[in-house]
Amino acid sequence: MAPLSTTRRPSSSITVAHDRVLLAVVARLSNSHCGTPPVHSSHRIFTSDRVLANTMYAKWAIIAYAIKVAHANVPNIPDFVPDLEPDLGDQPTSTIYPPIPSVSMTTQVTSVASPTASLGAILPSQVPLPPLQAWCPSKIFCPGAVLQTVNVANLWSDPKIFVDKPTVSDPQSVLAAFAPINSTNATEGSVLQFVDNNFGGEGFELEAEALFNFNADPPFLNKVKDPLPRAFAQIVHSYWTQLIRGTNSSTLCDGKKCESTFIPLNHTFVIPGGRFREQYYWDSFWITQGLIQSRLFDIVNDTLQNFMDEIESFGFIPNGGRRYYLNRSQPPVFVMMLANYIAASNDTAILDRALPLAKRELAWWSDNRSLNVTSPYTKKTYTLSRYAVSNSAPRPESYLTDYETANDPTLSTLNESERAELYSQLASGAETGWDYSTRFISLPLAGGTNYTTPALRSVNVKNHIPVDLNAILYKSNIILADFYMSGRCANRTIASKYRTAAANIRAGILDLFWDSSKLAFYDFNLTSNSRNSVLSAATFYPLWTGIIPDELISSTSNAFGFFSSINMVLRRFNGTYPPTFIESGLQWDSPNAWPPHQYIALEALRALPANVSSGAVPQPRTGQSAFALVPNGQLGLEEGALPGQIIRNGQNASSTGSGADINALDGTFVNGGNATTGEGWRDVLVRGLANRYFTSALCSWHATGGSISGLLPRLSDQQLNVSQSINNTGNMFEKFSIRDVDSSGRGGEYTVQAGFGWTNGVVLWVASTFGKQLVAPMCPDPLFAANDAGSTSNTGNSSSSSSGGGGSSSPKKSSALQINVAQCQLFGLALFATALQFLAV
């Protein structure tokens, strides 16, 4: 793949040879200004901690000089070298200097190992190796002696680091280097030396790319009336330039000279951020929603083309862009992404390639993930789908985590078949996207909130029929039926086939998942042959995808009852809607709140017809909280068992009664926007949730160093020190807290990530969709929150892709170094991109 995608490169008559000369100049300049040389000569983007401070004027002078030197004999090179001390006056920089294509900071890094034991320490004894996995044949990066030994050495806090490192020589040489190391004599030092000598930096298969058609002031911003939300949305829009990636063809491994887990992609894509340095499947749905608002249709098209390439190659879309994901997918949102793209861009030509491949993906789900389920309620049988991964070994990217879960010495010893089944269930949990949640766990609180291994031992994903998966498949079948009904690909026979499949899924959803007395959807549990009883955010998926039970369409009271838990959250908590209301220590439970769920809840609210959503918001009786408005049994918890909301000095608000509704205001909620005369209850909840999500994103960004000149002053060092963000310029987190809008979420298998693709996408979608209703939030003072239990302790210590310049790659290190390195890399990339722009004719 070319360094800059040829599909978006400006037209130019300059020869390839000239471009190579320019690239060489750029490389030399980048090297001289970034300090140390690359690890390998083929790496075109460099990392170093010695950065030369350059003024903007000097940068432009160097760019001009590089272009002129590289193309001394080429005509029509504009003379744009600025004076070194121009009189700027009151004009913005963009009116003085030529525009520069937006480019991203790179994720190419080499993580420094931090062994948990002395280098001379013998590794802990190991259990026997798991069976070889047919889907994963590598002897280095797949379950086997190398992967298990490196993981048991515990060189990094995140097991994904190792499997993202390419080898620096052929696989046979790497295996020969490992041969002297065995499970009985291996030391921390020998394993560390083996890795240092034989593996490169993770992420070197990727390269940052330029967005030549990037518009810093997209039209959707005009919908946002309040200056602060508008300015923040514009900043978030700019983060696409920092998350855009392409395949670096010069560093790819062919499996012979070197080996890597990276799946090369033919088109540009947006990464989520942090440890997620490759393209991911269901993340991309919300990323593309944001890209559509930013009118970056070519990147959406590229994203879809990559997924189509994967369907052609593998028959399905893997979890992510690594070979260790080839035994599982993620929620199948490709068809919905395709429909959103066509609706926004009118590019129906994509259907010529996309429709046959969309059919193939749905066939994969039908062939590999469906089963017949007979309802205990009506005795009818439906073909529905579940998450069920064929796997009998720890996941390579989470090898140590799974290995320790299966072999925890404080718990009962599992035999080989029990371990294999657990590994299959854990991989299936990853396929859900909710890895992990009490939603799929038999013993959710077995070890308490600080020790989740016993709970994970009881994960039971394969024996659940999930409501969200089947709602997505229903919508996908409806969309395909609509595409085949008319237009360039009309085929009524095929359309009828998908319409029939959708009708079967819809009937199954309303029979197996819908509880008309509790007014909610619940997963169906094959183990108990009944619905689960604990509410999750999955209840909103059917309405999002167009399935509205008759009970809701016919009754305003029932319609509000279905959404009453959103009203309760907005009145009771500071943040947004959690995956479940159970605090388990798992990341897809309380107190976390995830951007996709806020999007889906908002879309579900908007799906209601006006006749049942226009009445006033019901109010609890005197002495009661909004919990009393929730239908009996819907949450599966008593009010006193709900998560607490901290108010001051570690003290919780009242757990029951009217004192629990600390965020209720007259006609609105704290950070819920401004009440408007005549609003129906649905519009109040939409306004409240949209503003509360925007508040969570903006306030946590501000609490980690974000600021906006003239609108949002930077916090003091004392305030920023609460989240260890003195050197940060703002983090966009993958998840938030329902308790503290200054904070990221927490828990799970890895350090909280920043970047972050789907968070940014939902921010932009909210700004575009609800811009007139957004108002500047009231962000808590971090110093007040510092004394509260569970506040911002891990906010600034996220693993970051540097969106907004925020976050370090390790909880132990300051982010100042990383930002400087990224700025240096940004300069080198800008040099290359600007040269191409000025050479265009």
N, C-alpha and C positions, 0 to 999 in steps of 0.2 A: 504494500500500500504506500502511496506517495506520502511524504511528510505532511502535506496539506491536501485535503481531499480534492481531487481534480474536478469533482462535480460542482464545487463552489469556488474554485480558484478563478480569479479575474482573467479574462482572455488576454493573451499576450503573444507578441511575435518574437519574443526573446527566446533563443534556443535553449535546449536542455543543458548544453555545455555551459552557457553563461550562468544558468541557475546553479550549476555545480560549483562554479567559481565563487559565486556569492555565498553559497552554503559553507564553503571552506573558510571564507573570510569571517562569516558569522561564527563558525565554530571556534576560530582562533580568538576572536574578540570575547566570546562567551567564556572560553577557557581562561583568558587573561584576567577577566573581571570576576570570575567566580572562584579563583584560587586553584584548588587541586584538580588534576586531570581525572577523567572518568575511570571507573573500575576497569572497563574494557574499551578498547579503541572504537568499537562500533556504537557505543552509547553516545547519543548526540545531545543528551540533556544531562547537565552535571549538577552534583550536589556538593556543597562545601560550606564551611562556617566562616570563611573569610570573604567578605563582600566589600567591594569598593563602593563607597558612597558617591553617586553621580547625581548631579542636578539634572532637571529635565532638559535644560538647554544643552548641557554637555552630551546627554544621550542623543539628542537630535543631531548634534554635530557629528557624533561618531557614526550614527546611522547614515547620514549623508556621505560621510567620508567612505564608509564601507561600500555603499552603492557605487560611488564614482570610481573607486579603485577596482572593484570587481567588474565594472562595465565601462572602462575608460574609453573603449572604442565604439560604444553603442550610442547612437544618436537619441535625442528626445528625452534625455534624463533631466527632469526639472531641477533647477537650482533653488533648493528650498532651505539652505542652511540659514538658520536664524541668527540674528545678532546675539552675542552671549549675554548682553544685558539690555534687552528690549524694554521699552516703556509699556508695561502691560495696561496701565490705566485701569478702568473698571471692567474691561472686557474679559470674558472667560477664555481660558486657554484654548478651547476648541476653535475660537474664531481667529486665532493667531497662527496655530500650527496645523498642518494637514492632519486629517483624522487618521488614527491608527487602527487597524483591524483588532478586534478584541481577541485576546489569547488567554489561555488558561495556565494556571500553575500546575506543575507536574506532580504525580504521585510516586515517581521513581525514587525509592529510598533504599538504604541498606540498614535495617534495624540492628542495633547493637544488642547482642545477647547479654542477658543478665542471669546467669545460672543461680539456682536457688541453693546450691551446695558448693563447697570448695572444689577446685579443679581436680584435686586428687581423690575426691570421694568416689567410691564405687557406686554405680547406679543401683537403685532398688531392684530387687528380683522382679522378673516379669512373668506374667501368665503365658501359657502357650499362645502362639500366633493364631489369629483367626483364619478361617478358610480364605483361599484366594477368591477374589471377586471377578466374575466373568466380565463385568462391565468396566473394570478398572485394571488393566493388565500391567501397568508400570511396576517394576520392582523397586522403584525409588519413592514414588509419590503415592502409591496405593498401599493398602494394608499389607504389611510384611515386615521383615526384620529391620530394614532401614527406618521406615516410618515409625515403627513402634519404639525402637531404641532412641531415636532423636526426640520423640515426644516424652518418653520416660525421663530423659535428661532435663526436661523442662527448662529449656534455654530462654524461652520468651514467655511473656504472660499470655500471648495469643497463639494457639497452635496453627492458625492460618498462615502465619508469617513463613514458616518453613515450606509449606506446599506451594507458596507463591514465588519461591525462589527458583530461577532456572539453574541448571547445572552449568559449569564453565567448561566442561569437557564431555566427551561421549559417555553414554550410560555405562558401558563396560568398564571404563576407567574409574568411574565413580564407585561402582560396585566393588572393583578391585581394591580401591582405597578403604572401603568399609570392611572388607573381609577380615582384617586382623582384629576388628572390634566384635565382640560377641557379648551375649547377655550375662556372662559370668565375670568377665574381666573389664567391661567397659567402665571408664571413669568420665566424670563431667568434662575434664580437660580433653580427653581423647575424642569425645563426641563433638565438642566445640571446635577443636582443630579440624576434624573431618568436615564439618559444615563450612568453616571459614575457607578451607582450601578448595572446596569442590562446588560451592554454590555462589551465585551472584546476588545482586540486590533484587528484592521483590518489586514487581511492577515495571521492569525494564522492557517488557514486550509492548508497553503502551507509550504513546506520546501525546503531549498536549497539542491541540489544534486551534486554528484561528477561526473566528466567526466573521467572515467577510461581510455578510449582510446584516450584521447586528445593528439594531436601532436602539440607541440608549434611551429613547423617549417613545416607547410603543404607545399606540392609541388607547389601550385599555386604561392607562393611567389617568386619562381625562374623566373616567367614571368615578375616580376617588376624589371626593371633595375636600376632606380634611387634609391640611398640608402635611401633618406628620405621617399618617398612614400612607399617603401618596409617596412621600419621600422614601419611606422604608420599602414600599413595594418596588420602587425604582432601583434601590440598592439590591434587593433580592433578585430582581430581573437581571442585574449585572453579573450575578454569580454563575449564570450559565457559562460565561467566558472562562470560569475557573474549574468547571466540571466537565468540559468537553474533551473527548479523547478519540484517538484512532489507534489502529494497529501499527506498531513500529516494525516494518518489514525487515529492516536491517538487523534486528536483534532476535528475530524469531528462531526458535529451535526446530530442527527437522526430525528430531528423534535419533539422529545418527551422530552429528557433531556435538549436539547438546540436547537436553530434554527439559521440557517445561509443561506445566499443566494448563497454560493459557490456550483458549480457543480463539484463533485469529478471526477477526471480523472484517468484512470487506467495506464496511461503511462506518461513518462517524457515529458516536453515541455519547450519552451523558452517564457518568457514573454516579452512584449515590453519594460516595464520599467516605473518608476514613479508611477502615480496613476493607471496605467494599469498593475495590479499585477496578472492577470490571463491570460489564453490563449485567443487570439483574432483571428477571422477568417481571414480577408483579410490581416492583418499584417503578418500572417504566410506565405503568399506566398513569400514575400521578405526575411523574416527570413530564410525560407528553402532554398532560393537561396544562401544565405550566408553560411548556414550550408553545402550545397553541395560543395561549394568551399573549405570549411574547412574539407571536407571528413568525416563529422559527419553523416554518412548515417543512423546510428541507431536512432539518434534523429529526423531525418526527418521521418523515419518510425514510430517512436512513435507519432509524431505530426499527421500523417495521421491516425494512429490507433485511436487516441483520437477523431478525427473528425468522423471516422466511428462509433465509440461508440455512438456519439451524434446523428448521423443519425438513428441508430438503436433505440435509446431512444426517440427521438423527431420527427423524420421524416425529419429533416433538420439540418443544422449547425447554431446554434445561433450566434449572433453578438459577444458574448464573453462568458467566463466561469462562468457566474452568472445567477441565476434564473430570475432576472429582465430583462434579455435579451431574454426571451423565446417567445416574440411576434414578433421578427424580426431577420433577418439574416444580411449578408453583401454581397458585390460583390462575386458571386459564383465561386471562383477560385480553388475549391478542385480538380476538374478533371485536371486542368492545373498543379497543384502541383504534383499530382499523376504521370502525364506524365513526368515531369521534373525529379522526383525521379527515375523512372524506366530507363529513358535514361542515368542517371548518374551512377546508381548502378547495372543495369541489373537484378534487383530483380523482375522478372515477377510473382513470386509466390504470391505476394501481390494482384494480380488481382483476385484471387479466392474469396477473401472477398470483395475487393474494387469495382469490377464492378457492382454487384447487388446493392450496396449501392450508387454508383455514379448514377445509373439509378433512384434510389429512390429520390435522391436529385434533379435531373433535373425534375422529376415528380412533386415534391413539388413546384418548381418555375413555372412550367406549370399550375398546379392546382390553385395556390394562387396568382400569380403575372402576369399572361398573359392576354391579351385581343386582340380582332381583331381590326385592325386599317385600315381604307380605305384611301388611299393616295389621297390628293387633286390634285396631279400632274399627276397621271396615272390612277386613279380610281380603282386600284388594291387593294386587301385586304390581309393583312399579320397578322399572329399571332406573336405578339411581347410582350416584358415584360417591367414592370415598377416596381418601388419601391412603395409599398402601404401597410402600417402597420395598422392593425385593433387595434385601441387604442383610448380611450376617457379620458385619465388622464395624468398628468405629468409623464414623465419618472422617475422611482424611483431614478436612479443614478444622475439625473439632475432635481430633483423635484422642488427645489426652483427657478432654472433658468426658467423652463417652467411655473411655477406658476406665477412668476412675469411678464413674457412675456404676459401671458393671462390676467393678472389683473393689469396691469400698470395704476395707477390712473390718469396719465396725458394723457392717450389715451381714445378713446371711449370704453364704457362698452360693453363687449361681453355677449350675453346670453348663456345659457347652451349648446345649440347645436353648437353655434359658437366656444365656448371654446373646446368642444369635437373634432370638426373638426381641430382646430389649433393643439391640442395635437396629433392627428393622423398625421398631416403633419410634425410636428416636429420629431416624431418617425420615419416617413418615411425618413426624411432628414438624421437621424442617420444611417438608413439602407444603404444609398448610400455610406457611408464612407466619404462623403464630407460635414460634418456637421460643419458649413454651408457655402453656397456659393451663390453669386448673380446669379449663373447659374440656380437656381431653384426658384428665388424670383421675384415676380411681381413688387415690388417697391424697387429696390436695394439700393437706397440712400435716403430713406424717412426720416431717422433721422440723416443723416450725418455719418461720419466715427467713431465718438465717442459715438454714441447712436444708437445701432443696433436694439433695440426692435421694432420700427415701421417697419423696413425691415423684421424682423422675423415674424411679424404679417401677412405678405403677402407671406410667404413661400408656394410654390405651387408644391411640389414634385410629388404628386400623379397624377397630370395632365400633367406630362412630360413622354415621352418615351425616356429614356436616351440612347445615342449612345454607351456609354462604357459598360453598362449592357448587351446590346444585342450583342455587339462584343464578350464579354466573353462567353455568352451562345452559340454563333455560334461556337467558338473554342472548347468549351466543347463537343458539339454534333459531331464535326469533329473528335475529339480525341476518343470518344466512338465508333464512326463508324469504325475508324482505328483499335481499340483494338478488335472489334468483327469480323473484316474481316479475321483475321488469328491468329495463335498461339493457346495457350491453351484454349482460350475461344471463338473460332471461331463460329460465328452464322451469316450467311449472311443475314438472314431475319431481325434480330435486327440491323445489320449494315446498311441495306437499310433504316430502319425507321429513324435512326439518321442522315443519309446522307440527307434524304428528309427534315427533320426538319432544318438542317443547311442551305440547299439551300433556304428555305423560309425566314429564318432570314437574310441571305446574300442579297437576293433580296430586302427585306424591308429596310435594312440599306442603300443600294445604291439608293433606291427610296426616302425614307422619310428624311434621314439624310444628304446625299451628295449633296452639291451645286457645280455644275461643273463650274459656273462662278466665284465664290469666291475661289474655290479650297480648300474646307474645309468641315468637318463634323460638323453638329450642332444638338442638341437635337430637338426632335419634340414636339411641345407644343399643347396639346389637347384643351386647352382653346381658343387659336387663330387659331387652325387647320392649323398651318404652322410651319416652322422651326424657331427656335430662331435666333437672328442676332449677338449675342456676342460670340466671339471665346473663347473656353476653351481648357485645355489640353486634354479633352476627344476626341478631333479631331484625336489624334494619336492612339487611341485604335484599330480601324479597321485594320490599317496596322500592328500593333503588332500581331493581331490575324489572319492575312493572307488575309485580304480583301483589295485589291489595285485597285482603280478605273481605268478604261481603259484610262482615260485622263492622268493619271500619268505614266502609262506604255509606252505610245506612245510618250511622249514629255519630253525632258530634262527641258525645260522652265517651264512646268507645275509641274514637279516633284519638282524643286527648289521652285516654288511658294507655293506649299503645305507646305514646311518646312522653308519658308522665315522668319517666325516670330522667329524661333530659331536663325537664323543668326542675326536678329535685336536685340534679347536679348543679345547675346554674344558681339555685338559691342556697345550696349547702356548701359547695366547694369553690375554691378560687380559680380552678382550672377548667378543663374540658372533660369529655366523656371517657371513662376507662373501658378497657376490654371486658373486664368483669368487676364486680364489687368485692372480690375476695383479695385480701392481702396475703400473698403466698411467698413472696420473695422472687417469683418468676416474672420475667419482664413483660409478658402479655397478660398481666393482671394489674389490679390496683397496687400502688397509686399512680401507675403510668397512664398516659393518654397518648394515642398515636394519631398522626395526621390523617392516614387513610380513613380511620373510623369517623373523624369529624366530617370529612367530605361525604362519606356514605350516609351519615345521619342527616346532614343538611339536604342531600339529594332525596332521601326518603321523605323528609318533611315536605319538600317541594312537590313530591308526587301526589300528595293528597288533593282531592278535589275541593274547590272553594266552599261547597255547601256544607262540609263538615269541619272546616278549619277557620271559620270567620268569627266564631263567638269569642267572648272575653276569656282570659286565662282563669280557670277555676282557682279559688283561694282556699287554703286550709282553714278549718275552724279555729277559734281562739284556743291557744295552748297547744295546737298541733303544728307539725312541720309539713313540708311538701311531701314527705314520705307517706302521709295519710291519704294523698291523692293517687298513689300508685295502686293498681288493682291488687287485691289480696293474693299473696303468694307469687307475684310476678318476679320479684327479685330473687326469691329463694333464700332470703335472709331476713331476720328481724332488724328493726331499725337500729338497735343498739350494737349490732354486729357490723354495721357499715364502717368504712374507713373513717378515721377521725380527721377533722380539719383543724390544724394548728393555728392559733391566733397570736399568742405572745408568749415568749419565754418557755416554750415547750408545752404550754397548756392548750388543750383541745377545747373547741367550742362544745356546747352541750351535745350529747350524742342522741338525744331524743327531744321532742317537743319543739316549740317555736324558737327556742334559743339555738337550735341547730341551723336555722336558715339565716346565717349571718350575712349573706350576700343578696338578700331580697330587698328591692327598692320598690317604690311606687311606680308600677308599670314597666319596670325593667329590673336589671340586676347590676351589681357592681361589675364594671368593665363589660357591660352588656349592651352598650349603645344607648341612644336616646329614645325614649318613648314617643310614639306618634299617636295622635288622636284617631280613634277608629281602627286601630290594629286588631286583627284577629289573633287568637292564641297561637296559631301556627307561625304567623309572621313575627310575633314576639320571640318565640323560641329560635327561629331562624336568625333573627337579628342578634339575639343574645349569644348563640353558639358561634356565629361567624365572628363577632367582636371578641369573644373570649379566646377563640383560636388565634386570632391576630394578636391579641394581648400576650398570649403565651410565647409566640414566636418573637415578637418585638421586645418584650421585657427580658426574656432570657438572653437575647442578643445584646441588649443594653447592659445587662448585668455582667456580661463577659467582655466588655470593652467597646461595644458599638456606640457610635454617636453620630449625630447629623448636625452639621453646622447651622446655627441659627434656629434650630428646632428642638434638638435633644442633646444637651451638653454631656460630655463624657463624665462618668462618675469619678469621684476622687480615688486616689490610690488606696486609701483605707477601705473604701467601699468595694473596689475591685479585688482587693486582697482576700475578701471573703470567698470568692470563687477562684483565687489564684490566677487572676486574669489581668494583672497590671500591664503585661506586654501584649495583651490580646486586642483585637479590633472587632470583636463580636463573633459569636458562634451561632450557627443554625443547627439545631439538634434534631436527631432522628425521632425523638420522643420527648414528651413533656411530663410534668407532674400535675395531678389534679389538685394538689394542695398549694403549690407555690409557682406562680407564673414567672418568677425569676429563675426557675430551676429547670434543668433537664430531667428526664426520667432516670431510672436506675434499675439495677438488677440484671439478671440474665448471664449469658456465657461470656460476654466480652465487655470491655469498657465502653461507656456510652459514646456514640459516634457523632461527629459533627460533619457538616457539609452543606445541606444534606438534601439530596435530590427530591424525595417526595415531599419533604417539609416545604421546600421552596416552591414546588409545583402547586401545593394546596394554598400557600400564601397568595400566589399570583391568581389562582382561580377564585379565591375568596375576594381579593381586591377587584377583580374584573366583574364578578357576579353580584357582589354586595357593596360596591364602592361607595354608593351614596349613604349607606347606613353605618359605615365605619367611622369611629371617632377615636381621637387620641386616648390611649389607655392611661390608667394610673398605675405605674409600676411601683411595687413595694421597695422601700429602702433596704438594700442588702444587709445593712448593719442591724436592722431590727430582726431580719430573718436569720441572722447568724446564730442567734441564741435558741432558735427553734429546732427541735429534733427533726432530723430528716430533711433539712433544707438544702442549701446549695453546695453541699460538701464536694460533689463531683462535677459541678457545672463547668468549671474551667479546665478540667483535666481530661477532657475527652480526646479520643483519637480523631484527628481532624484532617480533612482534605484542604483546609485553609480557605474555605468559602468565607469571605469576610475577614480573612486573615486570622481566624480564630483557632485556638487550641494547639496543643502540642501532640506529638505522636505517642507520647508516653506519659502516664501520670506522674512520673518522677522528674520531668524536665520542663524548663521554661519554654514558652512558645516563641520567645524573641528570636532565637536562632533560626527556627523554622521559617518565620516570616521573612527574615533577611535572605535566606536561601531562596525562598519562593520569589522574592522580588528580583533577585539576580536572574533566576531562570526566566521570569516573566520578561525581563529586559532582553535576554537573548532571543526569546521567541518573538518578541515584538520587533526586534531588528530584522529577523527573517521575514515576518509577515509584512512589515512596512516596505521592505525591498520589493517584494512581489507586487504590492499595491502600486508602487511608483513605476514599476517596469511594465505594468499593464498598458495596453494601447487600445 
